[in-house]
């Protein structure tokens, strides 16, 4: 989907959302990024995908959006699913550390592994990995640290 010269792609399966992109400069880039996660995806006019893409754009415009759509994380490892399910519970305007997520999932020494799981988040923004920060720095983010800082600022967490 296109908005203001940027493109977002969203893929879903029978059980829910599979992958999404952050806004990209071209449709081809958005579709390429989705195909890296969901190789056989078919692009069309799916109403749910369209609605989710609109919500992603709204977030980048500073809007307050709830992503309550079902997600399908079955293609991920058990650890990745635990991390992403916990991260999905972080409310807007809050941030937690990688270590706190590790504690919450019962793996207190796995802060680095939490970071690695978040690096592979197939649904950025929908599963708000930007709300997870390091104990001393903001940490990384798929869209870059400046985008993470922007998102945390518009959400009131910075």
C-alpha positions as CSV (number, residue, x, y, z in Angstrom):
1,X,0.0,0.0,0.0
2,X,1.2,3.5,-0.8
3,X,0.9,6.7,1.2
4,X,2.8,10.0,0.8
5,X,5.3,8.4,-1.6
6,X,6.1,5.5,0.8
7,X,5.1,1.9,0.6
8,X,4.2,-0.8,3.2
9,X,3.7,-4.4,2.5
10,X,1.8,-6.8,4.7
11,X,1.4,-10.6,4.4
12,X,-1.1,-12.8,6.1
13,X,-1.9,-16.5,6.2
14,X,-5.0,-18.4,7.4
15,X,-4.1,-17.9,11.1
16,X,-3.2,-14.2,11.0
17,X,-0.5,-11.7,10.0
18,X,2.8,-13.3,8.9
19,X,5.0,-10.3,8.1
20,X,5.0,-6.5,7.5
21,X,7.5,-3.9,6.5
22,X,8.3,-0.4,7.8
23,X,7.6,2.3,5.2
24,X,9.9,1.8,2.1
25,X,10.8,4.2,-0.7
26,X,9.5,1.9,-3.4
27,X,6.8,-0.8,-3.8
28,X,9.5,-3.2,-5.1
29,X,11.6,-2.7,-1.9
30,X,8.6,-3.4,0.3
31,X,7.6,-6.5,-1.7
32,X,11.3,-7.7,-1.7
33,X,11.4,-7.4,2.1
34,X,8.2,-9.3,2.6
35,X,9.4,-12.1,0.2
36,X,12.5,-12.5,2.3
37,X,10.2,-13.5,5.2
38,X,7.3,-15.1,3.2
39,X,8.8,-16.4,-0.1
40,X,5.5,-17.5,-1.7
41,X,3.4,-14.5,-0.7
42,X,0.9,-13.2,-3.3
43,X,0.1,-9.5,-3.3
44,X,-3.4,-8.4,-3.8
45,X,-6.2,-6.2,-2.3
46,X,-6.7,-8.1,1.0
47,X,-8.8,-5.8,3.2
48,X,-7.0,-6.9,6.4
49,X,-3.6,-6.2,4.9
50,X,-4.7,-2.9,3.6
51,X,-6.1,-1.9,7.0
52,X,-2.9,-2.9,8.8
53,X,-0.8,-1.0,6.3
54,X,-2.9,2.1,6.9
55,X,-2.3,1.7,10.7
56,X,1.4,1.4,10.1
57,X,1.4,4.7,8.2
58,X,-0.7,6.3,10.9
59,X,1.9,5.3,13.5
60,X,4.6,7.1,11.5
61,X,2.3,10.2,11.4
62,X,2.3,10.2,15.2
63,X,-1.1,8.5,15.6
64,X,-2.1,6.2,18.4
65,X,-3.0,2.9,16.9
66,X,-3.9,-0.5,18.4
67,X,-2.8,-3.6,16.5
68,X,-5.3,-6.2,17.7
69,X,-5.2,-8.4,14.6
70,X,-4.2,-12.0,15.0
71,X,-0.6,-12.9,14.2
72,X,0.8,-16.2,13.1
73,X,4.3,-16.8,14.6
74,X,4.2,-20.5,13.9
75,X,7.2,-20.2,11.5
76,X,9.4,-19.0,14.4
77,X,11.2,-21.0,17.1
78,X,9.6,-21.4,20.5
79,X,12.0,-18.9,22.1
80,X,11.3,-16.3,19.4
81,X,7.5,-16.8,19.9
82,X,7.9,-16.3,23.7
83,X,9.9,-13.1,23.2
84,X,7.6,-11.6,20.6
85,X,4.4,-12.5,22.5
86,X,5.8,-10.8,25.6
87,X,6.9,-7.7,23.6
88,X,3.4,-7.5,22.1
89,X,2.1,-6.8,25.6
90,X,4.2,-3.7,26.1
91,X,1.8,-0.7,26.1
92,X,2.3,2.5,24.1
93,X,4.3,5.0,26.0
94,X,6.3,2.4,27.9
95,X,9.7,0.8,27.3
96,X,11.4,-2.2,28.8
97,X,14.9,-3.5,28.6
98,X,16.1,-6.7,26.9
99,X,16.9,-8.0,30.3
100,X,13.4,-7.4,31.6
101,X,11.9,-9.3,28.7
102,X,14.4,-12.1,29.4
103,X,13.2,-12.2,33.1
104,X,9.5,-12.1,32.1
105,X,9.9,-15.2,29.9
106,X,11.8,-17.1,32.6
107,X,15.3,-16.8,30.9
108,X,17.0,-14.1,33.1
109,X,20.4,-14.6,31.4
110,X,19.1,-14.4,27.8
111,X,19.1,-10.6,27.2
112,X,21.3,-11.0,24.2
113,X,19.2,-13.8,22.8
114,X,16.1,-11.6,23.3
115,X,17.9,-8.9,21.2
116,X,18.6,-11.5,18.5
117,X,15.0,-12.7,18.5
118,X,13.8,-9.1,18.1
119,X,16.2,-8.5,15.2
120,X,14.2,-11.2,13.4
121,X,10.7,-9.8,14.3
122,X,8.7,-10.3,11.1
123,X,6.0,-7.8,12.2
124,X,7.8,-4.5,13.3
125,X,5.4,-1.9,14.8
126,X,2.6,-4.5,15.1
127,X,4.9,-6.3,17.6
128,X,6.5,-3.2,19.0
129,X,10.1,-4.2,19.3
130,X,11.1,-0.6,19.2
131,X,9.8,-0.4,22.9
132,X,12.6,-2.7,24.0
133,X,15.8,-0.9,24.9
134,X,19.2,-1.6,26.3
135,X,20.1,-0.9,29.9
136,X,22.5,1.8,28.8
137,X,21.5,2.6,25.2
138,X,18.5,2.5,23.0
139,X,19.7,-0.7,21.3
140,X,19.1,-1.5,17.7
141,X,16.1,-1.5,15.4
142,X,15.3,-2.7,12.0
143,X,14.6,0.8,10.7
144,X,17.6,2.2,12.5
145,X,18.1,3.9,15.8
146,X,16.8,7.3,14.6
147,X,13.5,5.6,13.7
148,X,13.4,3.9,17.0
149,X,14.0,7.2,18.8
150,X,11.3,8.9,16.7
151,X,8.7,6.1,17.5
152,X,9.5,6.2,21.2
153,X,9.2,10.0,21.2
154,X,5.8,10.2,19.5
155,X,4.6,7.5,21.9
156,X,5.8,9.5,24.9
157,X,8.3,7.0,26.1
158,X,11.3,9.3,25.6
